[in-house]
């Protein structure tokens, strides 16, 4: 017995293509924001931490975590936009 879920979605329909493209655009924007958040204040902020003899959060995580699958950050968006 094959374990397959059936679907009535018409992947050739114009509406499906439009929705797929809209989702692609939203996901690209989300990825851009995530990349910006991961910079943690940018190069200037990172240099300020290093001048104080500190590592950035991501530098510390790189030392703590095993190599392998990408680390999934649950709190990536915490406080995003609070300190504009």
Beta strands, then each sheet from edge to edge (+ up, - down):
end
